Amino acid sequence: MREIDQRLEKFCRDQGVGGVICRRRSNCAWITGGADFHVVNASDLGVATCLWTPDAKTIYTDNIEAPRLRDEEPIDGWTIAETPWWESQSSLESQARSGRFMTDWPHDPLHECRASLTEAQAADARELGRETAAIVGRIMREDVKPGMTEWHLGGALAGWLRDAGISATVVLVASDERIARYRHPIPTRKPIERVAMAAICAQRRGLIVSVTRLVHFGPVPDDLERRHRAVNTVADALHGATRVGSRWCDALDAGIRAYGATGFADEWKLHHQGGPMGYCERDFKATPAEQRRVVEHQLVGWNPTITGTKSEQTILTRAGGVEVLTADPDWPTLEGQPDILRR
């Protein structure tokens, strides 16, 4: 945790503040070393507030949440200030009035501070990526079948991930014509007929990875084969252009040029292509105007799409290139990226 403290000390000096107040689940997980502050999955805010200063680290919460946080979460070095649930958190309010602090709500100033993973965080991300890819791959290889509804497949994915202590923060499932029709297809009651796609964001200890897999029953049509080969070519170009120190707009441009070279020049306009991630599904989206730069040990999720198909892996930037964290040795590949599984 000392590395995180050092980053925050520098951040506070640069910003001219005495500390940071974190309410977002993403920042609370990062700042504490992986603690889980959620109860309501639909909220970005946690059930506690973390106040970090160079001299003290305090978690403000009520008497409902405090016992579990003390007993089950990795919050060594933090003091819990507990308040009865029916009273206001006056001690936090007093602290906030007594100093000048940066807050992460509604706007988040900390994503650049947390962008480069520590060695311990990178190890956690590797494990999460490997397990997520294995679970999603196994279900798509063995469990999905014609007649299964998209709801059923989405539930199976979320359930088996949860069995490994992993939360599915995004579960997108589409089959047949819905894959081409919608870029963000939430599951429906529709039965799977010939082809199914699952796109998952998976979270543990605050860290998030993302992965997409497709399975086809029977011979894959030539047009879909052509489109999937092309989208994997784009993904490979994006991975190759994601270099420490490069601008996000330049990495994106490599993907846009690959879209054109494969005959699908305008498809990039129909869906964002991804960007840096870590404690959020995407910290921000790479755009043609994005001047910020790739940093070392940064999680990245590129997700190019061509109508009817998609390619998505999670990578970790390194000094000499990138490391794919969601590779699955049991899944077929095409153009160096995940192929459509034939069933």
DRENVEX-581893 format. One record per residue (C-alpha): x, z negated, y; residue in three letters. Coordinates in steps of 0.2 Angstrom, whole numbers, plus 2048, in hexadecimal, padded with zeros to 3 digits. Last residue first. Layout:
BEGIN
XZYALA ...
END
This chain:
BEGIN
79B8A177CARG 7A78AA788ARG 7AF89F795LEU 7B18A77A6ILE 7C38A67AAASP 7CC8987B3PRO 7DB89E7BEGLN 7EB8A67BAGLY 7E48B77BCGLU 7D88B37AELEU 7D98A27A5THR 7D089B795PRO 7CC888795TRP 7D487D788ASP 7E487A792PRO 7D98747A1ASP 7E08757B2ALA 7D88697BFTHR 7E88627C7LEU 7F08737CBVAL 80186F7D3GLU 8068787E3VAL 8168807EAGLY 82887A7ECGLY 82686B7F7ALA 8168667EFARG 8038697F3THR 7F78627E6LEU 7E986E7E0ILE 7D786D7DBTHR 7CF87C7D3GLN 7C18877D7GLU 7BC8997D3SER 7AB8A07D6LYS 79F8AD7CFTHR 78F8B77D2GLY 7928BC7E4THR 7A58BA7E7ILE 7AA8A87EATHR 7BB8A07EFPRO 7BC88D7ECASN 7CD8867F2TRP 7CE8737F0GLY 7DE86B7F7VAL 7E685A7F4LEU 7F58577FFGLN 8068517F9HIS 80F85A806GLU 806860816VAL 7FC87081AVAL 7FB87382CARG 7ED87383AARG 7EA883843GLN 7D888683CGLU 7D2896845ALA 7CF8A1836PRO 7C789282ETHR 7CC886821ALA 7BE87981ELYS 7C1867822PHE 7C5857819ASP 7BC85F80AARG 7B48557FCGLU 7BA845805CYS 7C88397FFTYR 7D48477FBGLY 7CF858802MET 7D886680BPRO 7CF87780CGLY 7C1881804GLY 7BC894805GLN 7AC89280FHIS 79E89D809HIS 7978AE80DLEU 7A48B4819LYS 7B18B480BTRP 7A78C2803GLU 7AA8CE810ASP 7B98D7809ALA 7B48D87F7PHE 7BE8E77F0GLY 7CC8DD7E8THR 7D88E17F7ALA 7CC8DB803GLY 7C98CA7FBTYR 7DB8C87F9ALA 7DD8CB80CARG 7D18BD80FILE 7DA8B1803GLY 7EB8B480CALA 7E18B181DASP 7DC8A0816LEU 7EE89B814ALA 7F28A1825ASP 7E389882DCYS 7E8888824TRP 7F988882CARG 809888821SER 814878822GLY 81287480FVAL 80D884807ARG 7FB88A802THR 7FE89C802ALA 80089E7EFGLY 7F08937ECHIS 7E689E7F7LEU 7ED8AE7EFALA 7E98A77DDASP 7D78A37E3ALA 7D58B57EAVAL 7DB8BC7D9THR 7CF8B07D0ASN 7C18B77DBVAL 7C68C97D6ALA 7C78C57C3ARG 7B68BD7C5HIS 7AE8CC7CEARG 7B58D97C1ARG 7AF8CE7B2GLU 79E8CD7BBLEU 79D8DF7BDASP 7A28E37ABASP 7958D87A4PRO 79B8C979AVAL 7978CB787PRO 78C8BD780GLY 7898AC787PHE 7938A9797HIS 79B89979EVAL 7A18957AFLEU 7AC8877B6ARG 7AF8807C7THR 7BA8717CCVAL 7BC8647D9SER 7C78557DBVAL 7C38457E5ILE 7CC8357E8LEU 7C38257EDGLY 7C881B7DDARG 7BF8287D3ARG 7B68387D9GLN 7B08487D2ALA 7AA8587DBCYS 7A28647CFILE 79E8767CEALA 79487C7BEALA 79088E7BBMET 7858947ADALA 7828A57A5VAL 7768AD799ARG 7668A4798GLU 7678927A0ILE 75688B7A3PRO 7508887B5LYS 74B8767B9ARG 7578767C8THR 7698717CBPRO 7708727DDILE 7768847E1PRO 7828847EFHIS 7878967F1ARG 77689C7ECTYR 76F8AD7E6ARG 77E8B37DBALA 77E8A37D0ILE 76B8A27D1ARG 76A8B27C7GLU 7708AB7B7ASP 7738987B8SER 77888C7C5ALA 77F87B7C6VAL 7868717D5LEU 78A85F7D2VAL 7938577E1VAL 7988457E2THR 79A8437CFALA 7A18327CDSER 7AF82F7C0ILE 7B081F7B6GLY 7B38297A6ALA 7A18277A0ASP 79C82C7B2ARG 7A483D7AFLEU 79983E79FTRP 78983A7A8GLY 78C8467B7ALA 7908547ACLEU 7828517A0ALA 77684F7AFGLY 77B85F7B7GLY 7798687A6LEU 7678607A4HIS 7628657B5TRP 7688777B3GLU 75D8787A4THR 76387A792MET 75A88A78BGLY 76B893787PRO 779886783LYS 78487A78CVAL 78C86D781ASP 79C873779GLU 7A687E785ARG 79D879796MET 79D867791ILE 7AF86778BARG 7B587079AGLY 7AC8647A6VAL 7B485579DILE 7C585C79CALA 7C68627AEALA 7C08517B4THR 7CD8487A9GLU 7DB8537AFARG 7D68527C2GLY 7D383F7C1LEU 7E483C7B9GLU 7ED8477C5ARG 7E483F7D4ALA 7E982E7CEASP 7FB8337CDALA 7FA83B7DEALA 7F382A7E5GLN 8018217DEALA 80E82D7E5GLU 80682C7F6THR 7FA8397FBLEU 7FD84380BSER 7EC846814ALA 7E9833818ARG 7EF83382ACYS 7E884582CGLU 7D683F827HIS 7D782F832LEU 7CE834842PRO 7BC83583AASP 7AE837846HIS 79E82C844PRO 7A6821840TRP 7B881F83CASP 7BC812849THR 7CC810854MET 7CE7FE85APHE 7D17F586BARG 7D07E3869GLY 7C57D386CSER 7B47DC86BARG 7B77E385AALA 7BD7D2853GLN 7AD7CA85ASER 7A27D7852GLU 7AC7D4842LEU 7A97C2843SER 7977C4847SER 7927CE838GLN 7807CC83BSER 7767BF830GLU 7697C2822TRP 7777C8816TRP 7817B8818PRO 7927BD81ETHR 7A27BE814GLU 7B37C281CALA 7BE7C980EILE 7D07C8810THR 7DB7D780ATRP 7EC7D7803GLY 7E67DB7F2ASP 7D67E57F3ILE 7D57EE7E2PRO 7C37EC7DEGLU 7BA7E27D0GLU 7B97CF7D4ASP 7BB7CE7E7ARG 7B17DE7EALEU 7A47D87DEARG 7A27C77E6PRO 7A27CE7F8ALA 7947DA7F6GLU 7847CF7F7ILE 78C7C2802ASN 78F7CE810ASP 79E7D9815THR 7AD7D9821TYR 7BD7DE818ILE 7CC7D8822THR 7DE7DE822LYS 7E97D482EALA 7F97D6839ASP 7FC7E883BPRO 7E97EA83DTHR 7DC7F0831TRP 7CA7EC831LEU 7C07F2822CYS 7AD7F3823THR 7A27EF814ALA 7947F780AVAL 79B80980DGLY 796817818LEU 795829813ASP 78482680CSER 77B82F7FEALA 7838257F0ASN 77B8157F6VAL 7858067EFVAL 79780C7F4HIS 7A68027F9PHE 7B28077EAASP 7C48017EDALA 7D280E7EBGLY 7E18077F4GLY 7D97FE802THR 7DB80A810ILE 7D7819805TRP 7C78127FEALA 7C180C80FCYS 7C581C816ASN 7BB82680ASER 7AC81980AARG 7AB81B81DARG 7AA80B827ARG 7BC80982DCYS 7C17FF83CILE 7D3803841VAL 7E07F984AGLY 7E87F485BGLY 7E6805863VAL 7F281086DGLY 7EF81F863GLN 80182385EASP 80481085BARG 7F480F851CYS 7F981E846PHE 80A818844LYS 80480783DGLU 7F7810833LEU 80581B82BARG 80F80B827GLN 801802820ASP 7FD811814ILE 80F81180FGLU 80F7FE80CARG 800800800MET 
END
